[in-house]
């Protein structure tokens, strides 16, 4: 009995693997890179490869025969999707095509969870004042959102044509420990860590702080995904959200209080996203009907992110020092 997490070195992968460590099953991560020390979960087999390499992916899945597959591997940055739309579509759609075709051939009884995104809802005048439901029609505005909307269609094709067990989740904004610095809130946190502990100039570089997002801790999102894959019918789609929004300014002020520093704000146009959605908030009624609810407050989530970022930075500096000392 085994569980496979593609993209297992990311924050969601880390917390899903942490959440299933007591399942008694063999645990595997498949990513395009080896994990850093702070990304490793004990008793997990970390495999590397490329989703777009069908042969390598087939050999891995044929060998480990997973019963549960969490497909998280993707190009997940909205901003980067504008700069690399072809890479985004290739990874998120054709990578998923490869995975599902391998599952169809090698382990057709496996249960598969496909990670979609709230970004597929896009922006309409109606949705600026109402909560997004799973029944809302997609209206993607970005290359990233389009790739995820197409991925859902592809998943349904494999489910309908071949009878694969596939479920979908659409997380809204999430953050918390192990979140990548490529994203806005961890990037701000990292700047505050350097200001607090390393004497960096007390200036915070940000994009727009006036957008609002429905925010859930990454550990609550991971727990919801485990619950959906374990117990929900094939074809099910679930928002993972709390139904409450925060502006990025509010989140940043929380982090400044946590860091205990005074800073000046400096707007960086390079961090501004084209076509950004001013408000993105979801309706959690459906996922709450199966017993899930967020358990970690936004204050605790941001505190844990800050503290984990401090530890991560120390490890990075230690590794850099050791590497310099070992270089002839």
C-alpha positions as CSV (number, residue, x, y, z in Angstrom):
1,X,0.0,0.0,0.0
2,X,1.5,3.3,-1.0
3,X,0.8,7.1,-1.4
4,X,2.4,9.2,-4.1
5,X,2.5,13.0,-3.9
6,X,3.7,14.8,-7.0
7,X,5.3,18.1,-6.1
8,X,6.0,16.8,-2.6
9,X,8.8,19.3,-2.0
10,X,6.3,22.3,-1.9
11,X,4.5,23.5,1.1
12,X,1.3,21.6,0.4
13,X,3.3,18.5,-0.4
14,X,5.2,18.8,2.9
15,X,2.0,19.0,5.0
16,X,0.2,16.3,3.1
17,X,3.1,13.9,3.6
18,X,3.3,15.0,7.2
19,X,-0.4,14.3,7.6
20,X,-0.4,10.8,6.2
21,X,2.8,9.6,7.9
22,X,0.8,7.5,10.4
23,X,-1.3,5.8,7.7
24,X,1.0,2.7,7.6
25,X,1.5,3.1,3.8
26,X,4.8,3.6,2.0
27,X,5.2,7.3,1.1
28,X,6.7,8.7,-2.1
29,X,7.3,12.2,-3.4
30,X,7.9,12.8,-7.1
31,X,9.4,16.2,-8.0
32,X,11.8,17.8,-10.4
33,X,14.2,18.6,-7.6
34,X,15.6,17.0,-4.4
35,X,14.2,18.4,-1.2
36,X,16.1,20.9,0.9
37,X,16.6,19.9,4.5
38,X,13.6,21.9,5.7
39,X,11.4,20.3,3.1
40,X,12.0,16.7,4.2
41,X,9.4,14.6,6.0
42,X,10.8,11.5,7.8
43,X,10.1,8.1,6.2
44,X,9.3,9.6,2.7
45,X,11.0,8.3,-0.4
46,X,12.0,11.3,-2.5
47,X,12.1,10.6,-6.2
48,X,13.1,13.1,-8.9
49,X,11.9,13.3,-12.5
50,X,10.1,15.3,-15.1
51,X,6.3,15.1,-15.4
52,X,6.7,15.6,-19.2
53,X,8.9,12.5,-19.5
54,X,6.3,9.8,-19.9
55,X,8.8,6.9,-19.8
56,X,10.3,7.9,-16.5
57,X,6.9,8.6,-14.9
58,X,5.6,5.3,-16.1
59,X,8.5,3.4,-14.6
60,X,8.1,5.1,-11.2
61,X,4.3,4.5,-10.9
62,X,4.5,1.0,-12.4
63,X,7.0,0.2,-9.7
64,X,5.4,1.7,-6.6
65,X,1.7,1.0,-7.5
66,X,0.2,3.9,-5.5
67,X,-3.3,3.5,-4.2
68,X,-3.6,7.3,-3.5
69,X,-2.1,10.0,-5.7
70,X,-2.1,13.7,-4.8
71,X,-1.1,15.6,-8.0
72,X,0.3,18.9,-6.8
73,X,3.2,19.4,-9.2
74,X,2.6,22.4,-11.3
75,X,3.9,25.8,-12.3
76,X,1.9,27.6,-9.6
77,X,3.0,31.2,-9.8
78,X,0.4,33.5,-11.4
79,X,3.0,36.2,-12.0
80,X,5.4,33.8,-13.7
81,X,2.6,32.4,-15.9
82,X,2.6,35.7,-17.8
83,X,6.3,35.5,-18.4
84,X,6.3,31.7,-19.2
85,X,2.8,30.9,-20.6
86,X,4.0,27.9,-22.7
87,X,5.9,26.4,-19.7
88,X,2.8,26.9,-17.5
89,X,0.5,25.2,-19.9
90,X,2.9,22.4,-20.7
91,X,3.5,21.6,-17.0
92,X,0.0,22.0,-15.7
93,X,-1.9,20.4,-18.6
94,X,0.5,18.1,-20.5
95,X,2.1,17.0,-17.2
96,X,-1.3,16.1,-15.9
97,X,-2.1,14.3,-19.2
98,X,1.0,12.2,-18.7
99,X,0.2,11.4,-15.1
100,X,-3.4,10.3,-15.9
101,X,-2.4,8.2,-18.9
102,X,0.2,6.4,-16.7
103,X,-2.5,5.9,-14.1
104,X,-4.8,4.5,-16.7
105,X,-2.2,2.0,-17.9
106,X,-0.4,1.1,-14.7
107,X,-2.7,1.5,-11.7
108,X,-6.3,2.3,-12.9
109,X,-7.8,1.6,-9.4
110,X,-5.8,4.4,-7.8
111,X,-7.6,7.4,-6.3
112,X,-6.3,10.6,-7.8
113,X,-6.7,14.2,-6.4
114,X,-6.1,17.0,-8.9
115,X,-5.1,20.4,-7.4
116,X,-6.9,23.2,-9.2
117,X,-7.2,26.8,-7.9
118,X,-9.7,29.5,-7.0
119,X,-8.0,31.6,-9.7
120,X,-10.2,29.8,-12.3
121,X,-13.2,31.8,-11.1
122,X,-11.7,35.0,-12.4
123,X,-13.4,38.3,-12.0
124,X,-17.0,39.5,-12.8
125,X,-19.0,42.3,-11.3
126,X,-21.3,39.7,-9.7
127,X,-18.4,37.9,-8.0
128,X,-17.0,41.1,-6.5
129,X,-20.0,41.0,-4.1
130,X,-20.8,37.3,-3.7
131,X,-18.9,34.1,-2.6
132,X,-17.7,31.7,-5.3
133,X,-19.5,28.4,-5.3
134,X,-18.2,25.2,-6.9
135,X,-21.1,25.6,-9.4
136,X,-19.8,29.0,-10.5
137,X,-18.6,28.9,-14.1
138,X,-14.9,29.4,-14.6
139,X,-13.8,32.8,-16.0
140,X,-10.0,32.5,-16.0
141,X,-8.0,35.7,-16.6
142,X,-4.4,34.5,-16.4
143,X,-2.3,31.8,-18.1
144,X,-2.1,30.0,-14.8
145,X,-5.9,30.1,-14.3
146,X,-6.5,28.9,-17.8
147,X,-4.1,26.0,-17.4
148,X,-6.0,24.9,-14.2
149,X,-9.4,25.2,-15.8
150,X,-8.2,23.1,-18.7
151,X,-6.7,20.6,-16.3
152,X,-10.2,20.1,-14.7
153,X,-11.7,19.4,-18.1
154,X,-8.9,16.9,-18.8
155,X,-9.5,15.2,-15.5
156,X,-13.1,14.8,-16.3
157,X,-12.3,13.4,-19.7
158,X,-10.2,10.6,-18.1
159,X,-12.9,10.0,-15.4
160,X,-15.7,9.7,-18.0
161,X,-13.8,7.8,-20.7
162,X,-11.9,5.4,-18.5
163,X,-13.6,5.3,-15.2
164,X,-10.7,6.7,-13.2
165,X,-11.4,7.9,-9.6
166,X,-10.6,11.6,-9.7
167,X,-11.5,14.4,-7.3
168,X,-10.8,18.1,-7.6
169,X,-10.0,20.7,-5.0
170,X,-9.9,24.5,-5.5
171,X,-8.0,26.1,-2.6
172,X,-8.3,29.8,-2.2
173,X,-5.3,31.8,-0.9
174,X,-3.2,29.9,1.7
175,X,0.0,30.5,3.6
176,X,1.8,29.2,6.6
177,X,5.1,27.4,7.4
178,X,7.2,26.1,4.4
179,X,5.4,28.4,1.9
180,X,7.7,29.4,-0.9
181,X,9.2,32.9,-1.0
182,X,8.1,33.1,-4.6
183,X,4.7,34.2,-3.2
184,X,3.7,37.5,-1.8
185,X,3.1,36.8,1.9
186,X,6.2,34.6,2.3
187,X,8.3,37.2,0.4
188,X,7.1,39.9,2.8
189,X,7.9,37.6,5.7
190,X,11.4,36.9,4.4
191,X,12.1,40.6,4.1
192,X,10.9,41.1,7.7
193,X,13.1,38.2,8.9
194,X,16.2,39.9,7.4
195,X,15.2,43.3,8.9
196,X,14.7,41.8,12.3
197,X,17.6,39.4,12.5
198,X,20.2,40.5,9.9
199,X,20.3,44.3,9.9
200,X,18.7,44.8,6.5
201,X,17.5,48.4,5.8
202,X,13.9,48.6,7.3
203,X,12.2,49.1,4.0
204,X,9.5,46.7,2.8
205,X,9.2,46.2,-1.0
206,X,5.7,45.2,-2.0
207,X,3.2,45.2,-4.9
208,X,-0.4,46.3,-4.3
209,X,-1.5,45.7,-0.7
210,X,-5.2,46.5,-1.4
211,X,-6.3,43.3,-2.9
212,X,-8.4,41.0,-0.7
213,X,-8.2,37.2,-0.4
214,X,-9.9,34.4,1.4
215,X,-7.0,33.0,3.4
216,X,-6.6,29.6,5.0
217,X,-3.5,28.0,6.7
218,X,-1.6,25.6,4.4
219,X,-2.0,22.8,7.1
220,X,-5.8,23.2,7.1
221,X,-5.7,23.0,3.2
222,X,-3.6,19.9,3.3
223,X,-6.0,18.3,5.9
224,X,-8.9,19.1,3.7
225,X,-7.3,17.5,0.6
226,X,-6.6,14.3,2.6
227,X,-10.2,14.2,3.7
228,X,-11.5,14.8,0.1
229,X,-9.4,12.1,-1.4
230,X,-10.1,9.6,1.3
231,X,-13.8,9.9,1.4
232,X,-15.4,11.7,-1.5
233,X,-17.0,10.4,-4.7
234,X,-15.2,10.5,-8.0
235,X,-16.0,13.8,-9.9
236,X,-16.4,15.8,-6.6
237,X,-15.2,19.4,-6.6
238,X,-14.5,21.2,-3.4
239,X,-13.5,24.8,-2.6
240,X,-11.1,25.0,0.4
241,X,-11.7,28.3,2.0
242,X,-13.1,30.0,5.0
243,X,-15.6,32.6,3.5
244,X,-13.7,35.5,5.0
245,X,-11.3,37.9,3.3
246,X,-8.2,39.8,4.4
247,X,-6.4,42.6,2.5
248,X,-2.7,42.0,1.9
249,X,-2.2,45.2,3.9
250,X,-3.9,43.6,7.0
251,X,-1.8,40.5,6.6
252,X,1.4,42.6,6.3
253,X,0.5,44.6,9.4
254,X,0.0,41.3,11.3
255,X,3.5,40.2,10.2
256,X,5.1,43.6,11.1
257,X,3.6,43.2,14.6
258,X,4.9,39.6,14.8
259,X,8.4,40.8,13.8
260,X,8.3,43.7,16.2
261,X,10.0,46.1,13.8
262,X,9.2,49.5,12.2
263,X,9.4,49.7,8.4
264,X,8.8,52.0,5.6
265,X,6.8,50.8,2.6
266,X,8.1,51.1,-0.9
267,X,6.0,50.2,-3.9
268,X,7.8,48.0,-6.4
269,X,6.0,47.9,-9.8
270,X,7.8,44.7,-10.7
271,X,5.7,43.0,-8.0
272,X,2.4,44.2,-9.5
273,X,0.3,41.6,-11.3
274,X,-1.4,42.4,-14.5
275,X,-5.2,41.9,-14.5
276,X,-5.3,41.2,-10.7
277,X,-8.6,40.3,-9.1
278,X,-9.4,42.8,-6.3
279,X,-11.4,40.4,-4.3
280,X,-11.4,36.6,-4.3
281,X,-13.5,34.9,-1.6
282,X,-15.1,31.4,-1.6
283,X,-18.2,29.7,-0.2
284,X,-17.0,26.9,2.2
285,X,-20.5,25.3,2.6
286,X,-19.8,22.2,0.6
287,X,-16.5,21.2,2.2
288,X,-17.8,22.0,5.7
289,X,-20.7,19.6,5.0
290,X,-18.2,16.7,5.1
291,X,-16.8,17.8,8.4
292,X,-13.9,20.0,7.5
293,X,-13.4,23.5,8.9
294,X,-10.3,25.7,9.3
295,X,-8.7,25.2,12.7
296,X,-5.6,27.5,12.6
297,X,-6.2,31.2,13.0
298,X,-4.5,33.7,10.5
299,X,-2.5,35.1,13.4
300,X,-1.1,31.7,14.3
301,X,-0.5,30.9,10.7
302,X,1.6,34.0,10.1
303,X,3.4,33.6,13.4
304,X,4.4,30.0,12.4
305,X,5.4,31.2,9.0
306,X,7.7,33.8,10.4
307,X,9.3,31.5,12.9
308,X,9.8,28.7,10.3
309,X,11.3,31.3,8.0
310,X,13.8,32.3,10.7
311,X,14.9,28.6,11.0
312,X,15.0,28.2,7.2
313,X,17.2,31.2,6.8
314,X,19.7,30.0,9.4
315,X,19.9,26.6,7.6
316,X,20.4,28.3,4.3
317,X,23.3,30.4,5.7
318,X,24.8,27.3,7.4
319,X,24.7,25.4,4.1
320,X,26.3,28.3,2.2
321,X,29.1,28.5,4.7
322,X,29.7,24.7,4.6
323,X,29.8,24.8,0.8
324,X,32.3,27.6,0.8
325,X,34.5,25.8,3.3
326,X,34.4,22.6,1.2
327,X,35.3,24.4,-2.1
328,X,39.0,24.2,-2.9
